[in-house]
């Protein structure tokens, strides 16, 4: 039971790291090529995180930004949102399952000592 408890703690840590990483990736947006206005009134393109510094706007709710900001790779925002939303959902399910397994392990570890064993 102790090994099961330690494995559950390690699985919880992995699921929590996946949850945090996916949440931050959804918050910052994809890494793509986007247009940057330059000083001589020409458009220059560069790679970066175009949605990272939006003031009081969330790109997740504004689908017009999805197709208009990222130039390359095509459909980068849609792929990014679907991929990290799926990872976020799976990590939430994994956290719930690991918590159930940890509760079971703790009960087996601590309450198992009080069971009467017949020889």
N, C-alpha and C positions, 0 to 999 in steps of 0.2 A: 504494500500500500504506500510506503514511503517513496518508492520509485515512481509509482503512478502519480503521486502528488507532485513530485519534482518535474515529471514530464508535463503535467498539466500547467505548472507555473511557466515552464519554458514555452509551451504552446500559447499561453496567454500573452506572454511577452512578444512573441512573433506576430500574433493577431493584432495586438495593440500598435506595434510598429507599422504594420501594413495599414491600419486605420488612420494613423497620424500622417503617414506618407501620402496616402491617397487624398486625404482632406487638404493637405497643403498643395498638392499638385492641382486639385480642382480649383483652389483659391487663386493660385498664381496663373493658371492657364498654360496653354501649350507653348513650346519653343518652336518658333516658325519665322519665316522671312516676312517683314512688313515694311511699309513705306514710312520714311521719316522725313519731315520737311527740313530742308537745309537752308542756309542763310542766303543763297543766291537764287531763291525761288525755283529750284529744281527739286525733283523728288529723288531721294536716295533710298535704297533698300538695305536693310541689315537684318541679321538673325538676332532674335532675343525673345523676351517675354512681353508682348505688346499689351496684355491685359493686366499686368502686375500692378501698375500704378494708375489705374483708373480711379478718379476721385468720385466717390459716392455712387459708382455704377458697378453693377455686377454683370459680367459678360454671360453668366449662365442663364439669365432671364431675358437677355436681349439677343434674339436669334439673328437680327440684322447684322450685328457685329461679327457673327460667326463666318459669314461669307465675304464680308467686306474688308476685314483687317488682314488676315493671314493670306499671303500670296502663294507661298510655297512651303511645305507640300500641300497639294490640294486636299481639301476636306480635313485638315489637321485638327480643327476645333471639334468637329463631330466625333472623330476617332478618339480624341483625348477625353472628351466628356463621357462617351460610352465606356471606354476602357477603365477609367478611374472611378466611375460610378459603380461599375461591376465589381471592381476590387474593394471599394468601400462597403458595398452590400455583403459581399462574401466575408469580409473581415468582421462585420457586425454579427453575422450568423455564426462565424467561428468563435467569436468572443462569448456568445451566449452558450454554445455547446461546451466550450472549455470551462465556463463557470459552473455549468451543471455537473461536469465531470469532476471538477475540483471539490464541489460540495459533497459529491458521492465519495471521493477519496478521503476527505477530512472526516466524514462520518465513519467510514470504514477504518480509518487509522485510529481515531480516538475512541469511538464507541465499540470497536471490535475487541478491545482489551477486556471489556466487561461481559462479553458473552460467555456463557458456561459451555465448556467443551466436554463432550462425553467421550470416554475412552473405549 
